[in-house]
Amino acid sequence: MSKRFDGKAALVTGAASGIGRATARRLGSEGASLALADINIEGAETVAKVIRAEYGVAVTAIQFDAAQPASCRDMVDKSVAALGRLDVLMNIAGIFDWNHFTDFPDEAWDQIIGVDLSSLFHISKRAMPHLVESKGNIVNASSTAGIKGQAYCAAYCAAKHGVVGLTKSLSIEYAAKGVRVNAVCPGGIATALSDKVTWVETFDIQLLSLLNSKMNGGAMAEPEEVAAIFAYLASDEGRYITGATFAIDGGQLAG
Ligand SMILES: NC(=O)c1ccc[n+]([C@@H]2O[C@H](COP(=O)([O-])OP(=O)(O)OC[C@H]3O[C@@H](n4cnc5c(N)ncnc54)[C@H](O)[C@@H]3O)[C@@H](O)[C@H]2O)c1
């Protein structure tokens, strides 16, 4: 039986951990050859080894720093050189931090905007000619914080709203060229990133009330559940979907 990503080449950023790792495994299981890009090269290499052994697809691990524009461009070039083509770009690498607004360090603002928003500009810009050639697509990691305001994380919220704007703008600009661009907006997903968002006494707020999930007593979802959405949007089954923001949030955005 043919698989949804047989003959397709995908670049996944943030592939060493969490949602990126789960998405890479999902695409590999469905036949994609893969470039796994992350600042954590040991982690990316470990994931690459597992996917090769499990699914027998070609996988390359590439180190890059999403905060550095030149590193983003170089990473795309290396990915395309290794894969020979590019059909799918998954912009998933991201960081989170929170604090009271007036205590939020300037450097942390710059780092979060750089990694969570500007890197998507640099990576997508470099990848776009290849995606136009393959009539491929991009799926970006935004967040429920890219749709609604969330206290104590102005930088993250601003970056993730920016990701939605970038997604919508590119989806319109490239529709006629056959390139789709979508965003996934997860709520609380059990990963290293969300481990960081623990009870902080001075905020007088708890993660689960912040996330306001309605499902399973407020429990988080697993990264594999988010990976299924990334894979669906990138597959031909999603061929009529572009400019969409797909929430997987336990009803958080519903009210
Ligand atoms: N976990 C959640 O609840 C949640 C909710 C909404 C959105 N998201 C988004 O999903 C994406 C994945 O997050 P996750 O939860 O899997 O987190 P994670 O921490 O498990 O994975 C993030 C990956 O990004 C990589 N990374 C970090 N900084 C980098 C840099 N400068 N250059 C290159 N790679 C870098 C990390 O090494 C890591 O492998 C992020 O964009 C995040 O904002 C997560």
The ligand as an SDF file (V2000), in Angstrom:
LIG
                    3D

 44 48  0  0  0  0  0  0  0  0999 V2000
    4.3180   22.1580   24.0590 N   0  0  0  0  0  0  0  0  0  0  0  0
    3.3010   22.9870   23.9700 C   0  0  0  0  0  0  0  0  0  0  0  0
    2.4060   22.9950   24.8420 O   0  0  0  0  0  0  0  0  0  0  0  0
    3.2000   23.9380   22.7930 C   0  0  0  0  0  0  0  0  0  0  0  0
    2.0390   24.7070   22.7000 C   0  0  0  0  0  0  0  0  0  0  0  0
    1.9230   25.5950   21.6370 C   0  0  0  0  0  0  0  0  0  0  0  0
    2.9180   25.7050   20.7000 C   0  0  0  0  0  0  0  0  0  0  0  0
    4.0420   24.9430   20.8190 N   0  0  0  0  0  0  0  0  0  0  0  0
    5.0800   25.1410   19.8040 C   0  0  0  0  0  0  0  0  0  0  0  0
    5.4550   23.9030   19.2350 O   0  0  0  0  0  0  0  0  0  0  0  0
    6.8160   23.9570   18.8170 C   0  0  0  0  0  0  0  0  0  0  0  0
    7.5790   22.7690   19.3650 C   0  0  0  0  0  0  0  0  0  0  0  0
    7.5990   22.8670   20.7710 O   0  0  0  0  0  0  0  0  0  0  0  0
    7.7690   21.6030   21.7400 P   0  0  0  0  0  0  0  0  0  0  0  0
    6.7020   21.7150   22.7560 O   0  0  0  0  0  0  0  0  0  0  0  0
    7.9020   20.3690   20.9470 O   0  0  0  0  0  0  0  0  0  0  0  0
    9.1400   22.0110   22.4630 O   0  0  0  0  0  0  0  0  0  0  0  0
   10.5090   21.2110   22.6940 P   0  0  0  0  0  0  0  0  0  0  0  0
   11.2890   22.0730   23.6330 O   0  0  0  0  0  0  0  0  0  0  0  0
   10.2480   19.7960   23.0670 O   0  0  0  0  0  0  0  0  0  0  0  0
   11.1890   21.2410   21.2280 O   0  0  0  0  0  0  0  0  0  0  0  0
   11.6840   22.4250   20.6620 C   0  0  0  0  0  0  0  0  0  0  0  0
   12.8880   22.0920   19.7850 C   0  0  0  0  0  0  0  0  0  0  0  0
   13.3790   23.3360   19.2180 O   0  0  0  0  0  0  0  0  0  0  0  0
   14.7970   23.3120   19.3020 C   0  0  0  0  0  0  0  0  0  0  0  0
   15.3350   24.6670   19.3660 N   0  0  0  0  0  0  0  0  0  0  0  0
   15.2440   25.5540   20.3860 C   0  0  0  0  0  0  0  0  0  0  0  0
   15.9530   26.6530   20.1260 N   0  0  0  0  0  0  0  0  0  0  0  0
   16.5110   26.4770   18.8900 C   0  0  0  0  0  0  0  0  0  0  0  0
   17.3670   27.2660   18.0760 C   0  0  0  0  0  0  0  0  0  0  0  0
   17.8330   28.4630   18.4770 N   0  0  0  0  0  0  0  0  0  0  0  0
   17.7400   26.7640   16.8790 N   0  0  0  0  0  0  0  0  0  0  0  0
   17.3170   25.5530   16.4550 C   0  0  0  0  0  0  0  0  0  0  0  0
   16.5220   24.7440   17.2040 N   0  0  0  0  0  0  0  0  0  0  0  0
   16.1270   25.2040   18.4160 C   0  0  0  0  0  0  0  0  0  0  0  0
   15.0900   22.5650   20.5910 C   0  0  0  0  0  0  0  0  0  0  0  0
   16.4300   22.0680   20.6440 O   0  0  0  0  0  0  0  0  0  0  0  0
   14.0340   21.4580   20.5670 C   0  0  0  0  0  0  0  0  0  0  0  0
   14.5010   20.2900   19.9240 O   0  0  0  0  0  0  0  0  0  0  0  0
    7.3540   25.3250   19.2960 C   0  0  0  0  0  0  0  0  0  0  0  0
    7.3390   26.2430   18.2220 O   0  0  0  0  0  0  0  0  0  0  0  0
    6.3630   25.7270   20.3700 C   0  0  0  0  0  0  0  0  0  0  0  0
    6.2920   27.1210   20.5340 O   0  0  0  0  0  0  0  0  0  0  0  0
    4.2050   24.0680   21.8400 C   0  0  0  0  0  0  0  0  0  0  0  0
  1  2  1  0
  2  3  2  0
  2  4  1  0
  4  5  1  0
  4 44  2  0
  5  6  2  0
  6  7  1  0
  7  8  2  0
  8  9  1  0
  8 44  1  0
  9 10  1  0
  9 42  1  0
 10 11  1  0
 11 12  1  0
 11 40  1  0
 12 13  1  0
 13 14  1  0
 14 15  2  0
 14 16  1  0
 14 17  1  0
 17 18  1  0
 18 19  2  0
 18 20  1  0
 18 21  1  0
 21 22  1  0
 22 23  1  0
 23 24  1  0
 23 38  1  0
 24 25  1  0
 25 26  1  0
 25 36  1  0
 26 27  1  0
 26 35  1  0
 27 28  2  0
 28 29  1  0
 29 30  1  0
 29 35  2  0
 30 31  1  0
 30 32  2  0
 32 33  1  0
 33 34  2  0
 34 35  1  0
 36 37  1  0
 36 38  1  0
 38 39  1  0
 40 41  1  0
 40 42  1  0
 42 43  1  0
M  CHG  2   8   1  16  -1
M  END
$$$$
